[in-house]
């Protein structure tokens, strides 16, 4: 059972996420977050150092949510194809259902600069959990001969997540038939080249 403190922290983070719907980081105040969360402004400082910390922690919580969705929604005893499709469906659902958090994660990634080594390290650590979850599924595909063996699994997992992110962020204006998961997976697994293989004797 979650503690009162844990629930209060989540309540504040949900308020921060909600305010990120159509506004940018610098346009949001802690007073607004406190009002929406129905807490005093001082309460926020019990759980977060400042506004930067609040939004950073809210953004990185998205990685935890994604990992939980994949763990819960993708049976480990399924086939490679079913697990890969299921994991991608969970990521797509997260981007659709938590669009404000997705937008916040996108913005925070740009705000975490190399000059902030502690934040960069924590961001990468959280993100790596999600990459590792996808890489574990690709490893199953490699063992059964469906996934190439000349690239690190983490690199391929990052490419796939990038494709899903692009689908959710940059391709919202294209017809749904071009955004279907089957299209994304076909591009990822088979590429765009449909030319017949060249004859080695020619």
C-alpha positions in Angstrom: 0.0 0.0 0.0 1.5 3.4 -1.0 2.3 5.8 1.7 0.6 9.2 2.0 4.0 10.9 1.1 4.3 8.7 -2.0 0.8 9.6 -3.1 1.3 13.3 -2.4 4.5 13.2 -4.5 2.6 11.5 -7.4 -0.2 14.1 -7.1 2.2 16.9 -7.5 3.9 15.2 -10.5 0.5 14.6 -12.2 -0.3 18.3 -11.8 3.0 19.3 -13.4 2.4 16.9 -16.2 -1.1 18.3 -16.7 0.1 21.9 -17.0 2.5 20.8 -19.8 -0.4 20.3 -22.2 0.1 23.4 -24.4 2.8 25.4 -22.5 6.5 25.3 -22.1 8.6 24.9 -19.0 9.4 28.5 -18.4 5.7 29.5 -18.7 4.6 27.3 -15.7 5.0 28.4 -12.1 5.2 26.3 -9.0 2.2 28.3 -7.7 0.2 26.9 -10.5 1.4 23.4 -9.8 0.5 23.8 -6.1 -2.9 25.1 -6.9 -3.7 22.3 -9.3 -2.3 19.6 -6.9 -4.3 21.2 -4.0 -1.2 21.5 -1.9 0.7 24.4 -0.4 3.7 25.6 -2.4 5.9 24.7 0.6 4.7 21.1 0.3 6.3 20.8 -3.2 9.7 21.6 -1.6 9.3 18.6 0.7 9.5 16.3 -2.3 11.5 18.3 -4.9 14.4 20.7 -4.7 12.9 23.2 -7.2 10.9 23.5 -10.4 13.8 22.0 -12.4 13.9 18.9 -10.1 10.1 18.5 -10.2 9.9 18.5 -14.0 13.0 16.4 -14.4 11.6 13.7 -12.0 8.2 13.9 -13.6 9.8 13.3 -17.1 12.0 10.4 -16.0 9.0 8.8 -14.3 7.9 8.2 -17.9 10.7 5.6 -18.4 9.6 3.8 -15.3 6.0 3.7 -16.5 7.1 2.4 -19.9 9.1 -0.4 -18.4 6.2 -1.3 -16.1 3.9 -1.4 -19.1 6.2 -3.7 -21.0 6.8 -6.0 -18.0 3.1 -6.3 -17.3 1.8 -6.4 -20.9 4.2 -8.6 -22.7 4.3 -12.3 -21.6 7.9 -13.6 -21.4 6.8 -17.0 -22.7 5.4 -15.6 -26.0 7.1 -15.9 -29.4 9.6 -13.3 -30.5 7.2 -11.7 -32.9 4.4 -11.5 -30.3 6.7 -10.0 -27.7 8.2 -7.4 -30.1 4.7 -6.4 -31.3 3.3 -6.4 -27.8 6.2 -4.2 -26.5 5.7 -1.7 -29.4 2.0 -1.6 -28.7 2.7 -0.7 -25.1 5.0 2.1 -26.1 2.5 3.4 -28.7 -0.3 3.3 -26.1 1.9 5.2 -23.6 2.6 7.9 -26.2 -1.1 8.2 -27.0 -2.5 8.1 -23.4 0.2 10.1 -21.7 0.8 12.6 -24.5 1.6 15.4 -22.1 4.2 13.3 -20.3 5.6 12.2 -23.6 5.9 15.9 -24.6 7.5 16.7 -21.3 10.0 13.9 -21.7 10.9 15.2 -25.2 11.4 18.7 -23.8 13.5 17.5 -20.8 15.8 15.5 -23.0 16.7 18.7 -24.8 17.2 20.6 -21.5 19.6 18.0 -19.9 22.9 19.3 -21.1 26.4 17.7 -21.0 27.3 20.4 -18.5 24.9 18.7 -16.0 26.7 15.4 -15.5 24.6 14.2 -12.6 21.3 14.8 -14.4 22.7 13.4 -17.7 23.8 10.3 -15.9 20.4 9.8 -14.2 18.6 10.4 -17.4 20.7 7.9 -19.3 20.3 5.4 -16.4 16.5 5.7 -16.5 16.4 5.6 -20.3 18.7 2.6 -20.4 16.1 0.5 -18.5 13.7 1.0 -21.3 16.3 0.2 -24.0 17.3 -2.9 -22.1 13.7 -4.1 -22.0 13.5 -3.9 -25.8 17.0 -5.4 -26.2 16.0 -8.4 -24.2 13.2 -9.1 -26.7 15.6 -8.6 -29.6 18.0 -11.1 -28.0 15.2 -13.7 -28.2 14.9 -12.9 -31.9 18.6 -13.2 -32.4 18.6 -16.7 -30.8 15.9 -17.9 -33.2 17.6 -16.4 -36.2 15.3 -13.4 -36.8 17.6 -10.7 -35.7 21.0 -9.8 -37.2 24.1 -10.5 -35.1 26.5 -7.8 -36.3 25.0 -4.9 -34.2 24.7 -4.5 -30.4 21.2 -5.3 -29.2 21.1 -1.9 -27.4 21.8 0.0 -30.6 19.0 -1.8 -32.4 16.6 -1.3 -29.5 17.4 2.4 -29.6 16.7 2.6 -33.3 13.3 0.9 -32.8 12.4 3.3 -30.0 13.4 6.2 -32.1 11.1 5.0 -34.9 8.2 4.7 -32.5 9.0 8.2 -31.1 9.1 9.7 -34.6 5.8 8.0 -35.4 4.1 9.6 -32.4 5.8 13.0 -32.6 6.5 13.8 -36.3 4.1 11.7 -38.3 0.7 12.6 -36.8 -0.3 14.3 -40.1 0.2 11.3 -42.3 -2.5 8.8 -43.1 -3.0 6.1 -40.5 -2.2 3.4 -43.0 1.3 4.7 -43.1 1.6 4.8 -39.3 0.4 1.3 -38.5 2.6 -0.7 -36.2 3.0 -3.4 -38.9 4.6 -0.8 -41.2 7.0 0.3 -38.5 8.0 -3.3 -37.7 8.4 -4.1 -41.3 10.7 -1.2 -41.8 12.7 -2.1 -38.7 13.0 -5.8 -39.5 13.2 -5.7 -43.3 14.2 -2.2 -44.3 13.0 -0.4 -47.4 14.9 -2.2 -50.1 12.6 -4.5 -52.1 15.0 -5.1 -55.0 15.8 -8.7 -55.7 19.2 -9.9 -54.5 21.9 -9.4 -57.2 23.2 -12.4 -59.1 26.7 -13.0 -57.9 27.5 -14.5 -61.3 26.7 -11.3 -63.2 
